[in-house]
Amino acid sequence: CLMDWQEGDTTVLSDWLAYQVTPSQMADAIRVFEFGAKKYKAWNWAKGMQWSVPTGCIIRHIIEIIECGNIMDDESGETHFGHIICNVVMLVQYGTTYTKGDDRPPSYSIIKDT
């Protein structure tokens, strides 16, 4: 999904949230948002940021799960998957409220296997 979004599919992340994420997993993301509100400031993320920031966070948390076998984030005590969902929610929201943060690479610069 993230690759398709990087290449310009504007609906794939919101569809993933709506059809693939369970209520329990969404509860994990809510706890991550709560952690972020304490660490930074409530609703700090809603101001917007370059889209590469939450994209990079998603990738780092995926790596922790796949390559390191870690389920829980050491700093927050929440699941890495909850962090992934949290960052996807941010990107979906930014698609409407913070489009100037869109710093995805141009689709012509993405190498595809054919």
Buried (B, 14 or more C-beta within 10 A) or exposed (E): BBEBBBBEEEEBBBEBBEEEBEEEBBEBBBBBBBBBEEEEEEEEBEEBBBBEBBBEBBEBBBEBBEEEEBEEBEEBEBBBBBBBBBBBBBBBBBBEEBEEBEEBEEEEEEEEEE
